[in-house]
Amino acid sequence: MPQTKLTHSQAGSHWLASNRLIGGLMLLSFALGILSNFALQPLAWGKAGFLLEAAARGAAIGGAVLMDLTLALTGLWISVVLRQRYGERQPLLTLFCLALSVAELALCLVEGSAMMAMRSLSASYLAQPQLADAYTPVATL
């Protein structure tokens, strides 16, 4: 099958579309970060402290964890598109960006699992008030 070459206008529109995708994903990640940090996470922490409030705020904690996971996956998507678009011209920079995105995803998974574990710890703390001394190291959270 013969290969067809892209005309200058077709190549330009493909280039423009990938740059718009990168820019749109970056704006989406900024919006998700603001929503997660200033809307969902304060709902999860509560006024009395995380250990006392986390059991009752499972939906807010789950929402914050999912939002952070979505944010990390969006960053990974941006890095993959950057690697495809600019990988030939900037191989080291795009590889570094991809590595940082993978590290961000790993950190997000560890942080999310810790938050979900704290929710279980909070439920256990509230269910057994006679063992409150055992929870002293984490009661200040």
GUTOR-432791 format. One record per residue (C-alpha): x, z, y negated; residue in one letter; residue number from 1. Coordinates in steps of 0.02 Angstrom, whole numbers, padded with zeros to 5 digits. Example, Ala and Ser with C-alpha at 12.3 -4.5 7.8 and 13.67 -1.06 7.14 Angstrom:
2
00615 / 00390 / 00225 / a / 1
00684 / 00357 / 00053 / s / 2
END
This chain:
141
00000 / 00000 / 00000 / m / 1
00077 / -00047 / -00167 / p / 2
00111 / 00092 / -00288 / q / 3
00036 / 00077 / -00459 / t / 4
00122 / 00143 / -00610 / k / 5
00029 / 00247 / -00736 / l / 6
00008 / 00170 / -00904 / t / 7
00072 / 00264 / -01054 / h / 8
-00103 / 00323 / -01102 / s / 9
-00142 / 00381 / -00923 / q / 10
00021 / 00478 / -00911 / a / 11
-00012 / 00554 / -01081 / g / 12
-00187 / 00611 / -01034 / s / 13
-00122 / 00689 / -00872 / h / 14
00013 / 00780 / -00971 / w / 15
-00115 / 00839 / -01098 / l / 16
-00235 / 00898 / -00963 / a / 17
-00103 / 01005 / -00876 / s / 18
-00049 / 01081 / -01042 / n / 19
-00231 / 01121 / -01084 / r / 20
-00252 / 01201 / -00913 / l / 21
-00099 / 01310 / -00941 / i / 22
-00159 / 01360 / -01115 / g / 23
-00336 / 01395 / -01053 / g / 24
-00272 / 01502 / -00910 / l / 25
-00159 / 01599 / -01030 / m / 26
-00307 / 01633 / -01145 / l / 27
-00411 / 01686 / -00995 / l / 28
-00275 / 01806 / -00940 / s / 29
-00265 / 01882 / -01114 / f / 30
-00454 / 01907 / -01118 / a / 31
-00456 / 01983 / -00943 / l / 32
-00314 / 02100 / -00989 / g / 33
-00403 / 02162 / -01145 / i / 34
-00566 / 02185 / -01048 / l / 35
-00479 / 02280 / -00908 / s / 36
-00371 / 02392 / -01018 / n / 37
-00497 / 02435 / -01152 / f / 38
-00666 / 02422 / -01067 / a / 39
-00654 / 02454 / -00880 / l / 40
-00509 / 02575 / -00863 / q / 41
-00574 / 02702 / -00991 / p / 42
-00736 / 02707 / -00890 / l / 43
-00636 / 02748 / -00735 / a / 44
-00534 / 02889 / -00811 / w / 45
-00676 / 02990 / -00890 / g / 46
-00656 / 03138 / -01007 / k / 47
-00627 / 03276 / -00879 / a / 48
-00480 / 03191 / -00795 / g / 49
-00458 / 03067 / -00656 / f / 50
-00461 / 03191 / -00511 / l / 51
-00627 / 03267 / -00564 / l / 52
-00713 / 03105 / -00615 / e / 53
-00649 / 02971 / -00496 / a / 54
-00771 / 03006 / -00354 / a / 55
-00921 / 02974 / -00465 / a / 56
-00846 / 02819 / -00546 / r / 57
-00813 / 02712 / -00394 / g / 58
-00890 / 02555 / -00467 / a / 59
-00786 / 02567 / -00626 / a / 60
-00627 / 02596 / -00527 / i / 61
-00667 / 02452 / -00409 / g / 62
-00705 / 02340 / -00558 / g / 63
-00541 / 02385 / -00643 / a / 64
-00444 / 02352 / -00483 / v / 65
-00531 / 02184 / -00456 / l / 66
-00502 / 02136 / -00638 / m / 67
-00318 / 02177 / -00624 / d / 68
-00305 / 02079 / -00462 / l / 69
-00391 / 01930 / -00545 / t / 70
-00270 / 01945 / -00689 / l / 71
-00119 / 01945 / -00573 / a / 72
-00185 / 01795 / -00476 / l / 73
-00217 / 01702 / -00639 / t / 74
-00037 / 01735 / -00690 / g / 75
00020 / 01667 / -00522 / l / 76
-00087 / 01513 / -00549 / w / 77
-00009 / 01487 / -00720 / i / 78
00164 / 01501 / -00644 / s / 79
00125 / 01374 / -00508 / v / 80
00057 / 01250 / -00636 / v / 81
00211 / 01278 / -00746 / l / 82
00323 / 01251 / -00595 / r / 83
00235 / 01088 / -00553 / q / 84
00236 / 01027 / -00733 / r / 85
00408 / 01081 / -00793 / y / 86
00501 / 01117 / -00630 / g / 87
00612 / 00964 / -00639 / e / 88
00669 / 00996 / -00816 / r / 89
00680 / 01187 / -00809 / q / 90
00702 / 01237 / -00626 / p / 91
00779 / 01408 / -00656 / l / 92
00656 / 01459 / -00791 / l / 93
00502 / 01407 / -00691 / t / 94
00570 / 01490 / -00534 / l / 95
00599 / 01651 / -00633 / f / 96
00421 / 01642 / -00701 / c / 97
00354 / 01617 / -00525 / l / 98
00456 / 01764 / -00459 / a / 99
00391 / 01876 / -00598 / l / 100
00213 / 01826 / -00557 / s / 101
00238 / 01868 / -00373 / v / 102
00312 / 02037 / -00423 / a / 103
00164 / 02067 / -00539 / e / 104
00044 / 02030 / -00395 / l / 105
00138 / 02151 / -00281 / a / 106
00134 / 02286 / -00415 / l / 107
-00051 / 02256 / -00443 / c / 108
-00087 / 02277 / -00257 / l / 109
00010 / 02440 / -00248 / v / 110
-00069 / 02507 / -00408 / e / 111
-00244 / 02457 / -00352 / g / 112
-00225 / 02538 / -00183 / s / 113
-00161 / 02697 / -00266 / a / 114
-00313 / 02700 / -00382 / m / 115
-00431 / 02677 / -00235 / m / 116
-00340 / 02814 / -00140 / a / 117
-00359 / 02930 / -00290 / m / 118
-00545 / 02897 / -00283 / r / 119
-00547 / 02959 / -00102 / s / 120
-00440 / 03107 / -00152 / l / 121
-00563 / 03150 / -00290 / s / 122
-00709 / 03146 / -00169 / a / 123
-00614 / 03261 / -00051 / s / 124
-00569 / 03378 / -00195 / y / 125
-00750 / 03393 / -00250 / l / 126
-00815 / 03414 / -00072 / a / 127
-00700 / 03561 / -00032 / q / 128
-00682 / 03673 / -00185 / p / 129
-00613 / 03815 / -00078 / q / 130
-00453 / 03711 / -00053 / l / 131
-00424 / 03686 / -00240 / a / 132
-00251 / 03765 / -00228 / d / 133
-00195 / 03624 / -00113 / a / 134
-00236 / 03498 / -00249 / y / 135
-00139 / 03587 / -00387 / t / 136
00001 / 03454 / -00397 / p / 137
-00125 / 03316 / -00436 / v / 138
-00254 / 03420 / -00530 / a / 139
-00170 / 03383 / -00698 / t / 140
-00200 / 03196 / -00680 / l / 141
END
